[in-house]
């Protein structure tokens, strides 16, 4: 009944808030600007970076920040400080595939922020059916139309899909689009009460738990259909 599991990247597939905080401050420092406090970064986490940086560093020249930020990304990736996906998370992706699910990534990152994960030799390449990011989507979260292209391209109905994310904006977008939603609390930034206004099929505290969450959701859906 669940045909596809669609997964957010940041603080869902891999924990990135702390690394992103250091990365952005590295770029700001190289521009000669003061580093931001962690509290502001956490409070605006989940927003598109080049929008959020205007709050995180008021008065910043976004294009100058972009020019300092992209070289820093390459350094952090080379040092293993950003986008390190644990082995058990890859194993969870493999288990979902073994269950017959399509596995896709949908993120608000730009191509420049995401391109290293799109390389053909990346461990994700053989596991992910499709990648959706800011540059190849017409709409973006929290707009529920962010899922339109994915659904149309793969001939899926919203209720055949689960979106796994870590933020209320993820829940908002998937709820309005009609997808099931699984909330990841692994980063510790969000709590259950942050999702009180949304329909959440399951909460997970570590990414590999998504496999059990999807299996249980299918069982629940099957029981509902049987009763109907």
Secondary structure, 3 states (H helix, E strand, C coil): CCCEEEECCECCCECCHHHHHHHHHHHHHHCCCCCCCHHHHHHCCCCCHHHHHHHHCCCCCHHHHHHHHHHHHHHHHHCCCCCCCCHHHHHHHHHHHHCCCEEEEECCCCHHHHHHHHCCCCCCCCCCCEEECHHHCCCCCCCHHHHHHHHHHHCCCHHHEEEEECCHHHHHHHHHHCCEEEEECCCCCCCHHHHCCCCCCEEECCHHHHHHHHHHHHHHHHHHHHHC
